[in-house]
Every structure is written in structure tokens, then in C-alpha cells.
């Protein structure tokens, strides 16, 4: 029997049940048993832990649709254990693992291995996303029924785009047969050969090959048409352009089953961050222009973009401490998502309700996980956040094996104090 | 006067610093006697891309100043074994050298080495980014003929997108007050090309060669890489030559005392009419000559400081 938890006088926010208020929340046997003003009155005892942090937020356990766990194959960057620790430290209770491992997760064996390993470790839960095509080569469809049985919650060739319209059409139809969403990395590779960063004035200045926005827009446009035609569940990974936003908005208004996610870095950084050839800012899709950021923020706020996803992409020094052209794209994100994005809430770009929805109910619906809730009878997946605590992003404070982020050594405001899965603390911040 | 440890690009130089290097180069140009100014200094030409002209020019510059210089072309040695740029540079550095002259296909690679090693770095061309000594030697050539750079109208024509020469020249010329016109087909023009001079405004873009050449003091033709043909950047060599090649007739639109320049090597009859290359307006070989003087000025300035 787990200990009981009492959150006294927290600001509990759960947009899925319209909750935003100063309440007490009581957890017993892994289940939320009481929510309300003075609900914890009298609760005390040997097996009761009381959390009473002035100004703290209590929100449902966060869900990340897009993490690179690097196992199997590149365990020096990250492995299941370190990724789950980093996730829990970031407030995540569920993460979805992208399949671009070595080998690619395109078979039941790898999916089962990941599920079993994560289960044995406990803590944050892991949900594999399997490949759309064998080896992510964009040719032969994977055994999606088998992969789903093994625990895959979606399919994606993330890192590679399914470029062939015929393969994409069949992928959507086949995935729909087994009710799996298809997550696309939208990049017309014929337009991005050799690309190092966003095609624009900074690329011109730095003499780096550009990745034009239209290479993303083209795929989003084609795929939404295919999604409409096939009726499949289609999800756009890491939207980065204002063009894609416009297409998504139009597609949603016509009732097409399309969802989308955006990363913290695409919401916060522009291509100017690459000046000085900072390889920590090399990501795919690349950091874009202020007008793109504005469109992404607006789309996240109005729900055109459903989810926030980290695209947590750990890399070692061998991949980042090199000349820009040689550097691998990606930055870590699990532990910095909440502190970085709370800024958007403070600045009035995003309401708390939409911010929390984009990290909980919205991603849960995309991959068909239970929606985490703060209500009586719900599984106690919870995150306690101090939105005003300042801390410095120091390598020693990160649980991830890798430290590739341009936010290293910067001070951030907002800190995950504790994360609970089924009422069990899977992370507690050191004071 | 001079505060930089490295020469990474024109972008980081002030007008006074450009002036300073050009004045020093002018001095070296008037006297090519071998001296012992850099005796005991060791310079390594680290060239990851083939370049006879630039490599030889640096080599001669170092030798005329009394420095020792060795050529390392890792494309044929360690890179094949999988050694990284940084490891190669650190190995060279461990042999107690004073400067690395780097030519590399990756934009920003000299900036990377400058941060990660302790040796003086001279950029001899990084990807499609900068080629600062080329811009300096071009400016010196112009100044010797025109007496100034401020107010000159310079047309730079050809493959702007892939050209480090165009970038460094645009920055230098705008910094020093010249008017810069870039010309080329739209497939060879980078996005926001008008901002190419590191944000210094006043660069104009043209897609008809005649518009760029009209009234120009200097017409600089860039080498067109033959591998660009047939990969949807360009159609045929013939058409390129017809639309963007400089002919005698086209040149009559420029000022009568126009200078024809080219960073070399020339594709005769493609971007530049063969007769023009050898004609009275051509200062192409003088550019090569000024190259040695400019590189002497750069090595002397950096190494006597170091």
C-alpha cells in the first residue's frame, strides 16, 4: 500500500474537467480521492505526506508525444533509464519513444523490449512509436497490427519523411485499419538536400545551405489531402512554419482528422540563434523566422496546434562539438519544457488551461492514452510545479545523459517540484 | 589599430582595420624582397579542398616573410581514416606551430577551430561563407587603379549562392562605401540576397547582366562550377554564357575605364569572353599578384602580434 498524499492549498489546473482553483487534493492508494476547498482538513498521520508550497501548481501528469530515447543502439547519448529519469524530472508521466534507433524500431521484438524494459524500471511510462516503413526507408509498410499488439501507440518515420505519395496513402489506409495514428516528419527531402538551417537571411549571411519553409508546407498540404481522402488519423510532428499552420487551420475547419504538435524551441528561438554557428541550435526542422514563431504561438493558443511535444533529441559531444555541417540536428527538451514555456503563460501568449491541455489531454487523445485528470476516482498522475522558482540550467542538474541545449547555463523561471505516477513519486526536486 | 587574433572573415573587421591591412599590403606590393620578419614562425596550410592558387599564394607570402610553411592536405590522408577536423587541427597544433591557414568546405569551420584551438587561424575559404584574403586582394587591386573604394560601382556576377568570394567582397565593398550590385539567374541568388553584406544595406540584386554592368567601375565575374549544369540550377553552358557571360559588347555599357576582375580559375568563353580575359580592361593577373602582398600583410599582422 502506497502512502497517502495531501496537497494543501495548491492551484490545481485541469482544463479537461474545467478545474482551476485553490484546493486541497488527497491521494490514497494511487487514486485521487478528494478534490476541494478544505478537502484535506484533518488529513494527517504516519502514512500521509503533505505538500504545502505557497503558489504551487498541481496539474495532471504530462505526456510527451515526441522523445528520442536512443535505445537500442546509441546508449551513450541516452537510454531508457536515463530518458525516463529526465522525463520524470520534467513532469512527464508518459512519453512516446520515436523509432529512429539503431536498429530502427520496425519490429515487434524491439517494441516489446522497450515496453518490458520501461516497465521493469518503473517511474515514467514509455509508449513506443513504431516505424511506418521497414528501416524507415519509405518503401515497405511495417507489421502494424503486430506492433500495436506489442504496445506501439502510433507509427512514424520521424527524422525521415514518407515522401512517396503512394506509400503515404497506403500507410494511412493500413494504419487506419488498426486504428493507429500516423505521425509525419514533414520534409520534402528533394528540397532540403544538404540543408543546414532555415533558408533565409541568416543562412545567406552564414553561407549555409537553406531548408526552405515550403519543403514542410508541401508535405503538410499533400498529407492533409491524403488524410481527408483516406479518413485516417494524421498527426504532424514538430510544426515549424506559418505556411503549415495556415494549411492545418484550413484542414481542421473542414473537419479533416488532423492533429499537430509544436516544440518549445520552435516557439522560442529564431534562425538568428544560429549566428556564430552554434551547433546546439541546429535542429530539424530548423529554427525559423519571427513571423513563424508568432503564427505557431497563435496556433497553439487557439488549438490549431493541439500539442506541445519536446522532440527531446540527445546527442553527445562527438555529434555537436564539430563544424556546423557535420553536427547532428536536435536538442534535449524533456527537463526544460515546463520552465521554458511558462514564460509564454507569464507573457500572456498562452493561458494556463491551454498550456496544460497541450501537454496532457490533447496528446493523450492523439495516441489514445487515458486522459489524465484531477478528479475524484482518477489515477493519481500528478505534477507539482513552482512557477516562480528560479534555477540555472547546469549540466549537473540534468538527468539526461546529454546536455545539448542552447539554454545551458541560462537562468529559467519555473521548476517541477515533484512528479507522481499512480500516486507514487517518480521524481522529487532537491530543495 | 589591430586587435584580432585571427582573420576569420571580413564581417568582423572595421573600416579602419580593412584600411590598415590594405595599406600594409600596398607596402609589401611595392617591394617583394625576401625578409626575415617572421623568421622562426611556422605556418601550416591546412587545405581540405584543392586550391593551387590560394595555397601557393599563402606559401609564397610566408616564405617571403621568412616563415616556415608546410602544406597539409588531409583529403588524402587522415580524413579518409575518419579523423575529425578538430582532431586534425589539434594534431597539427601539437607540433608547435604558429598559425593554421584553413581551407574547408564547411561554412564556419575556421570560427569553430578558433574557438577550440589555441593557434592563430586564417580563413582561406570556408564553404559558401567567406574568403577574406580574396576580398582584400580584390580591394587592393581596385584601389591601386581607382585610387579609392568609396563610391565605386562594383558588379559581381554569377553564382552568388555558392560563392564565398561574393560574400566577402560584398561585405568589404559595402563597409568601405562602394555600391554593390549582384547579378545572376534566380537559381543562383540566395534568399534575401540584399542582406548578404552582413546586414550593411545598399546591395542591389539584378537578374539581367546589362542592368548590373550599366555604368560600373568594376565588373567581377565569378567562376561558374560546371557541376551546376544539368542539376536544375542551370540548363546549358551555352545558355549561361549567352545570358550571363561577359562579352565585349556587354562591357561597353560599363564606364570606359572599367576593370574586369575574376577570382580564377577562369572558364574561358563561359562566364568571360576569352578576349576580355586578356584584354586591356582585365586586371586578373594583377589580382593574383596582389594576393601574395595581401597574404603577407595578413600573416605579418597576425604573427608579429601573436
Interface residues (C-beta under 8 A of the other chain):
Chain A: X196 X199 X200 X201 X203 X204 X205 X206 X207 X208 X209 X210 X212 X276 X277 X321 X322 X323 X324 X325 X326
Chain B: X11 X84 X85 X86 X104 X105 X106 X107 X108 X109 X111 X112 X116 X126 X127 X128 X129 X130 X164 X167 X190 X191 X192 X193 X195 X196 X198 X199
